[in-house]
Amino acid sequence: MNKFVWKKKDLLGLEELSADEILHILDTSKSFYEISTRAIKKVPVLRGKTVVNLFFEPSTRTKTSFELAEKRMSADIVNVSASGSSLTKGETLIDTVKNLAAYKIDILVMRHSVPGSAHMLSKILEASVVNAGDGAHEHPTQGLLDIFTIRQKKGRIENLKVAIVGDILHSRVARSNIWGLTKLGAEVILVGPTTLVPKHFEAMGVKISHNFDDVIGDVDVINMLRIQKERQKKNLFPSLREYSDLFGLDERRIKKIKKDAIVMHPGPINRGVEMSASVADGPFSVILDQVTNGLAVRMAVFFLVTGGRKGKGVM
């Protein structure tokens, strides 16, 4: 592990992190990955610390991963959902969080539909704030676990060609991946219909393609994003069938990829839309590795935003 010292109390997004900071999180995650291979998968890193998980949007993988990371680090955990909070009675988000902070919590993990909500709270809270997704803005731990998985499987990030395919316009996962990958020297190509991959994304230092077949044989990593069926109401493309024909990863298209390429997906998968079942479960897929690695990354983030940023070692 490098000698870089983490100085931030929060993890809000990858846009604001330097390449060194991102690499330090990845390196720290390696140590926590090893912890998860032990017979006893528990360390006292967060013993005596209180973590509040405040989720205002549905979540399975992310919420479970955060909670399991907290338990493996011996934290005291409080879970708060929007439907069970005083927000339903008209209380503001700031008042809700200030009341939670009055219990002297140490970490707030929050997912919210409003972009910038985590940043706003980080400015008024003494506790560390970890962004678990804010609107279509960023999902930093997902971006980190994706990058960690790529480096684990490919041995590097620099000079790799990474295709991110699908609904880029509304994707916080895509934005976090773009910021992280480009800072570490990867070439990122966004692929999808013009309605979902507008040209203004080129300002983020990426290339854009509206033809998947032109790109697929030349990239090292293919990260397929979920098409949200509810967006069909907005007529962003004619039909799911047509989208799948043009941008889905199926048995026909998978034959065109490099022999050492990897296929990713942040989940949940719409099988038969973004990819076929045989691709999702096939030899190129690292989707379950992403889930496993997400636990290590989130443990590393907790370690760094609390005592670990002061240079303490991993136990």
C-alpha positions as CSV (number, residue, x, y, z in Angstrom):
1,M,0.0,0.0,0.0
2,N,1.3,3.5,-0.8
3,K,2.2,6.1,1.9
4,F,-0.6,8.5,0.8
5,V,-2.5,9.9,3.8
6,W,-6.2,10.3,3.4
7,K,-7.5,13.7,4.6
8,K,-11.2,13.9,3.8
9,K,-13.9,13.2,6.3
10,D,-16.5,12.4,3.6
11,L,-16.9,10.5,0.3
12,L,-19.2,12.5,-1.9
13,G,-18.1,11.8,-5.4
14,L,-15.2,10.8,-7.7
15,E,-15.3,14.1,-9.5
16,E,-13.7,15.9,-6.5
17,L,-11.1,13.2,-5.9
18,S,-7.5,13.2,-7.3
19,A,-6.0,10.1,-9.0
20,D,-3.9,9.5,-5.9
21,E,-6.9,9.6,-3.7
22,I,-8.8,7.1,-5.9
23,L,-5.7,4.8,-6.0
24,H,-5.4,5.0,-2.2
25,I,-9.0,3.8,-1.8
26,L,-8.4,1.0,-4.3
27,D,-5.2,-0.1,-2.5
28,T,-6.9,0.1,0.9
29,S,-9.7,-2.0,-0.5
30,K,-7.3,-4.8,-1.2
31,S,-6.7,-5.3,2.5
32,F,-10.4,-5.4,3.3
33,Y,-10.9,-7.9,0.4
34,E,-8.5,-10.2,2.3
35,I,-10.5,-9.9,5.5
36,S,-13.5,-11.2,3.7
37,T,-11.6,-14.4,2.9
38,R,-11.0,-15.2,6.6
39,A,-12.9,-17.8,8.6
40,I,-13.9,-15.0,11.0
41,K,-14.8,-12.1,8.8
42,K,-15.0,-9.4,11.6
43,V,-12.6,-6.7,12.6
44,P,-13.0,-4.0,15.4
45,V,-12.2,-1.0,13.2
46,L,-15.6,0.7,13.8
47,R,-16.2,-0.6,17.3
48,G,-17.9,2.1,19.3
49,K,-18.8,4.0,16.1
50,T,-22.5,4.6,15.1
51,V,-23.5,4.5,11.5
52,V,-26.9,5.6,10.2
53,N,-28.1,4.3,6.9
54,L,-30.6,6.8,5.5
55,F,-32.1,5.5,2.2
56,F,-34.8,7.5,0.4
57,E,-34.8,5.3,-2.7
58,P,-35.2,1.5,-3.1
59,S,-32.0,-0.5,-2.9
60,T,-31.0,-4.1,-2.5
61,R,-27.3,-4.5,-3.4
62,T,-26.1,-1.2,-2.2
63,K,-27.9,-1.1,1.1
64,T,-27.1,-4.7,1.9
65,S,-23.4,-4.2,1.0
66,F,-23.1,-1.1,3.2
67,E,-24.9,-2.8,6.1
68,L,-22.8,-5.9,5.9
69,A,-19.6,-3.8,5.7
70,E,-20.7,-2.0,8.8
71,K,-21.4,-5.2,10.7
72,R,-18.1,-6.8,9.6
73,M,-16.3,-3.7,11.0
74,S,-18.2,-4.0,14.4
75,A,-20.2,-0.8,14.1
76,D,-23.5,0.0,15.8
77,I,-26.1,0.4,13.0
78,V,-29.3,2.4,12.7
79,N,-31.4,2.0,9.5
80,V,-33.8,4.8,8.6
81,S,-36.2,4.7,5.6
82,A,-38.1,7.6,4.1
83,S,-41.4,6.0,4.7
84,G,-40.7,5.5,8.4
85,S,-39.2,8.9,9.1
86,S,-40.7,12.3,10.1
87,L,-40.2,13.5,6.5
88,T,-43.7,12.0,5.9
89,K,-45.0,14.5,8.5
90,G,-43.5,17.4,6.7
91,E,-40.1,17.6,8.4
92,T,-37.3,18.8,6.1
93,L,-34.3,16.7,5.2
94,I,-31.9,19.1,7.1
95,D,-34.0,18.9,10.3
96,T,-34.2,15.1,10.1
97,V,-30.5,14.8,9.7
98,K,-29.7,17.4,12.4
99,N,-31.8,15.4,14.8
100,L,-30.0,12.2,13.9
101,A,-26.7,14.0,14.3
102,A,-27.7,15.1,17.8
103,Y,-27.3,11.4,18.8
104,K,-23.6,12.0,18.1
105,I,-23.4,9.6,15.2
106,D,-20.1,9.0,13.4
107,I,-21.1,8.2,9.8
108,L,-24.2,9.0,7.7
109,V,-24.7,6.8,4.6
110,M,-27.4,8.4,2.4
111,R,-29.1,7.7,-0.8
112,H,-31.4,10.5,-2.1
113,S,-33.1,11.4,-5.3
114,V,-31.9,15.1,-5.2
115,P,-28.4,15.7,-6.8
116,G,-26.1,17.4,-4.4
117,S,-28.0,16.4,-1.2
118,A,-24.9,14.6,0.2
119,H,-22.7,17.6,-0.4
120,M,-25.2,19.9,1.3
121,L,-25.3,17.7,4.4
122,S,-21.5,17.3,4.6
123,K,-21.2,21.0,5.1
124,I,-23.4,21.1,8.2
125,L,-22.5,17.7,9.9
126,E,-19.5,16.9,12.0
127,A,-20.1,13.2,11.2
128,S,-18.7,11.7,8.0
129,V,-21.1,11.6,5.0
130,V,-20.9,8.8,2.5
131,N,-22.9,9.3,-0.7
132,A,-24.8,6.1,-1.6
133,G,-26.2,7.8,-4.7
134,D,-27.7,11.3,-5.2
135,G,-30.1,11.5,-8.1
136,A,-28.4,11.3,-11.5
137,H,-25.3,12.9,-10.1
138,E,-22.9,10.3,-8.7
139,H,-22.7,6.9,-7.0
140,P,-19.1,6.9,-5.9
141,T,-18.8,3.5,-4.2
142,Q,-20.3,1.8,-7.2
143,G,-17.8,3.6,-9.4
144,L,-15.0,2.6,-7.1
145,L,-16.0,-1.1,-7.0
146,D,-16.3,-1.1,-10.8
147,I,-12.8,0.3,-11.1
148,F,-11.5,-2.0,-8.4
149,T,-12.9,-5.0,-10.3
150,I,-11.4,-3.9,-13.6
151,R,-7.9,-3.5,-12.0
152,Q,-8.3,-6.8,-10.3
153,K,-9.1,-8.6,-13.5
154,K,-7.0,-6.6,-16.0
155,G,-4.0,-5.7,-13.7
156,R,-4.2,-2.0,-14.6
157,I,-6.5,0.9,-15.6
158,E,-4.2,3.0,-17.6
159,N,-4.6,2.7,-21.4
160,L,-7.5,0.3,-21.2
161,K,-10.5,0.9,-23.4
162,V,-13.8,0.8,-21.5
163,A,-17.2,1.0,-23.1
164,I,-20.1,2.1,-20.9
165,V,-23.3,1.1,-22.7
166,G,-26.9,2.2,-22.1
167,D,-28.7,5.1,-20.4
168,I,-25.8,7.4,-19.7
169,L,-28.1,10.5,-19.5
170,H,-29.8,9.4,-16.2
171,S,-27.0,7.3,-14.8
172,R,-25.1,8.3,-11.6
173,V,-23.1,5.1,-12.0
174,A,-21.9,6.2,-15.5
175,R,-20.8,9.6,-14.2
176,S,-18.8,8.1,-11.3
177,N,-17.1,5.6,-13.6
178,I,-16.3,8.3,-16.1
179,W,-14.6,10.6,-13.5
180,G,-12.6,7.7,-12.0
181,L,-11.6,5.9,-15.1
182,T,-10.4,9.0,-17.0
183,K,-8.4,10.2,-14.0
184,L,-6.6,6.9,-13.9
185,G,-5.8,7.0,-17.6
186,A,-8.4,4.8,-19.3
187,E,-10.1,5.6,-22.6
188,V,-13.9,5.7,-22.0
189,I,-16.4,5.3,-24.8
190,L,-20.1,5.9,-24.2
191,V,-22.4,3.8,-26.3
192,G,-26.2,4.2,-26.8
193,P,-28.9,5.9,-28.7
194,T,-28.6,9.7,-29.2
195,T,-31.4,10.3,-26.8
196,L,-29.5,8.6,-24.0
197,V,-25.9,9.6,-24.9
198,P,-26.0,13.3,-25.9
199,K,-22.9,14.9,-27.2
200,H,-22.4,17.2,-24.2
201,F,-20.8,14.2,-22.4
202,E,-17.7,14.7,-24.6
203,A,-16.8,17.6,-22.2
204,M,-16.0,15.0,-19.6
205,G,-13.1,13.7,-21.7
206,V,-14.9,10.7,-23.3
207,K,-15.7,9.4,-26.8
208,I,-19.2,8.7,-27.9
209,S,-20.6,6.1,-30.3
210,H,-24.1,5.3,-31.3
211,N,-23.1,2.0,-33.0
212,F,-22.3,-0.8,-30.5
213,D,-21.0,-3.1,-33.2
214,D,-18.3,-0.5,-34.3
215,V,-16.9,-0.5,-30.7
216,I,-17.4,-3.9,-29.3
217,G,-14.4,-5.7,-30.8
218,D,-12.0,-3.0,-29.7
219,V,-12.6,-2.6,-26.0
220,D,-11.2,-4.3,-23.0
221,V,-14.1,-3.8,-20.7
222,I,-17.9,-3.6,-21.4
223,N,-20.0,-2.1,-18.6
224,M,-23.7,-2.5,-19.4
225,L,-26.1,-0.2,-17.7
226,R,-29.7,-1.0,-16.8
227,I,-32.5,0.3,-19.0
228,Q,-35.2,1.5,-16.7
229,K,-38.5,0.3,-18.1
230,E,-40.4,3.2,-16.5
231,R,-38.5,5.6,-18.8
232,Q,-40.4,4.1,-21.7
233,K,-43.1,6.7,-20.8
234,K,-40.7,9.4,-22.0
235,N,-40.2,7.8,-25.5
236,L,-36.4,7.8,-25.3
237,F,-36.3,4.9,-27.8
238,P,-39.1,3.2,-29.8
239,S,-39.2,-0.1,-27.9
240,L,-37.2,-2.4,-25.6
241,R,-37.0,-4.9,-28.4
242,E,-35.4,-2.4,-30.7
243,Y,-33.0,-1.2,-28.0
244,S,-32.0,-4.8,-27.3
245,D,-31.4,-5.4,-31.0
246,L,-29.1,-2.4,-31.3
247,F,-27.4,-2.2,-27.9
248,G,-28.0,-5.5,-26.1
249,L,-25.2,-7.9,-25.4
250,D,-26.5,-11.3,-26.6
251,E,-25.0,-14.6,-28.0
252,R,-24.5,-13.1,-31.4
253,R,-22.7,-9.9,-30.2
254,I,-20.6,-11.6,-27.5
255,K,-18.7,-13.5,-30.3
256,K,-17.3,-10.1,-31.4
257,I,-15.5,-9.2,-28.2
258,K,-11.8,-9.7,-27.3
259,K,-10.9,-13.0,-25.8
260,D,-9.7,-11.4,-22.6
261,A,-12.5,-8.8,-22.4
262,I,-14.7,-8.6,-19.3
263,V,-18.4,-7.8,-19.1
264,M,-19.8,-5.8,-16.2
265,H,-23.2,-4.6,-14.9
266,P,-24.1,-2.7,-11.8
267,G,-27.4,-4.5,-11.4
268,P,-30.2,-5.2,-11.3
269,I,-30.1,-6.8,-14.8
270,N,-33.0,-6.7,-17.2
271,R,-32.2,-10.1,-18.7
272,G,-33.1,-10.1,-22.4
273,V,-32.8,-6.3,-22.6
274,E,-29.2,-5.2,-21.7
275,M,-27.9,-8.7,-22.0
276,S,-29.0,-12.3,-22.4
277,A,-28.9,-14.8,-19.6
278,S,-26.1,-16.7,-21.2
279,V,-23.9,-13.6,-21.3
280,A,-24.8,-12.5,-17.7
281,D,-23.9,-16.0,-16.4
282,G,-21.1,-16.7,-19.0
283,P,-17.3,-16.8,-18.8
284,F,-16.8,-13.1,-19.7
285,S,-19.1,-11.9,-16.8
286,V,-17.6,-10.4,-13.6
287,I,-20.9,-9.3,-12.3
288,L,-20.8,-11.3,-9.1
289,D,-17.2,-10.3,-8.5
290,Q,-18.5,-6.7,-8.6
291,V,-20.9,-7.5,-5.7
292,T,-18.1,-9.2,-3.7
293,N,-15.7,-6.3,-4.3
294,G,-18.3,-3.7,-3.3
295,L,-18.1,-5.0,0.2
296,A,-14.3,-4.5,0.4
297,V,-14.5,-1.1,-1.2
298,R,-17.2,0.1,1.3
299,M,-15.2,-1.2,4.2
300,A,-12.2,0.7,2.9
301,V,-14.2,3.9,2.6
302,F,-15.5,3.6,6.2
303,F,-11.9,3.0,7.4
304,L,-10.6,6.1,5.6
305,V,-13.3,8.6,6.4
306,T,-12.9,7.7,10.2
307,G,-9.7,6.7,11.9
308,G,-7.9,5.4,8.8
309,R,-7.4,8.8,7.4
310,K,-5.1,9.5,10.3
311,G,-2.7,6.9,9.1
312,K,-3.8,3.9,11.3
313,G,-3.3,0.5,9.8
314,V,-5.9,-2.1,8.8
315,M,-6.4,-4.7,11.5
